[in-house]
């Protein structure tokens, strides 16, 4: 199973925001070889920008380097951008993320804001863990 992590999930993990434990359990499934976890290159850029403000450049680089080696970082290209531009939705970044996940064959998007991914298999970390039958 290929699981796409939205930016808010990655930030939960990095900043250990409330509820991050559920997201950490998803990474445990990755470590056990039960799922493949993916993020977009956009997720890594946005997470780096926000995370760096909180912990400083040195720690941010170390942790983001580890995370980018652990997760599958999916590319984004102009075709994906054009497809996202042609779609309607409340959040352009989420549309772009959804196109990236779909194009790369991800089975589910894990996010805190499932409402922005209508029509897709988007779940919170808690929902995913309770329905996972690996």
N, C-alpha and C positions, 0 to 999 in steps of 0.2 A: 504494500500500500504506500502510495506517495502522498505525503501530507505537506501542504503549503502553510507556512507560518506568516501571518500578517505582521506588520511593523509593530503594532501595539503588543503583540505577544513577545516579540524579541526584546522590546523595551521592558516589559514586565520581568523577564528573566535577568536582563543586565542590571536593572535598577532594583531588583527584588521588591517590586511594588506589591501591594496586597493582592493575594490570589496567585502569585507567581508559582506557588508549589504545584498547582495543576499543570501549568505549562512545563515545569521541570519534569513531571511524570511522563510527558510526551517525549522529552529528550531521552529519558530512560528507555523508552521503547525503541528509540533509534539506537542507543548503545547496545541493546540486546539483539539488534538486527531484525526486529519485528516490523519496522516501518522505515521509510526513507523520509527525512524531513528536508524541506526545501524553503528557500527564501529567494526573493528577487534581488538583483543588484540594487534596485531602488530602496529596498528595505535596509540593506546594509548602509547605504549612504545616509538615509534619513536617521537611522539608529545611531550612526557615528556622530552626526551633527548634534543630536539631542544628548546622547550619552556623554560625549566629550565635555559638554557644558557642566555636567554634574560631577564628573570624576577627574577631569583634567586629561590632557592629551596623552601622557605616558601610559596610564592605566587603561585608557580607552583603546589605544593601539594594541596593547597586549591582549585584552579580552576580545576585541573584535577580530584580531588575527586568529585566535583560537576558535572563535565561533565560526568564522568563514571557512576554516579548515574542517570543522566538524559537520557543518550543514552543507547541503548542495546549493550553491548560489547560481540561480538561473539568470541567463542573460535576458535583456530586453532590447528590442530593435524597433526600427521605424514602422514596420508592418504592424507590430503590436500597438504602437502609439497611434497609428491611423485608425485601427479598429476601435481602440478605447475612445478616441475623439468622436467617432461616429455613434457611440452609444449614449444613452441617456441615463443619468443617475445623479444622486445627490453629492457624490464625492468623486472627482476625477481620479485622484490617486488610487482609490479602491477599484475603480473600473480598470485602470492600467494593471493593478495587481491581479485582478480577476482574469484578465486576458493572458497575462504571463502564466498564471497557474493552469489555465485551461489549455493553452498552447503547448505547455510542457507535460501534459497528461497527469496533472495532480488530481487525486480522488476527492480531496476535501480541503477546504480553507479553514484554518483555525484562526479565529479573531474574537475580539471583544465586542465588535459592532456588526453582528450578523445582518442587521437591517440594511446595511449598505451593499450587501451581496445577494440581494433578492434574486431568486431563480437559480441560484447555485447551491451546491452542497457546502454551506458555510455553517460552522458550529463553534460554540465556545469550547475552551479546553475541557471544561467540566462535561459538556454534552458529548464531546468526542470520547472521553475516557469512559463514560457510562455506556456508550453504545459500541465501543471497540470490542471486537470478538476475535482478536488475533490469536 
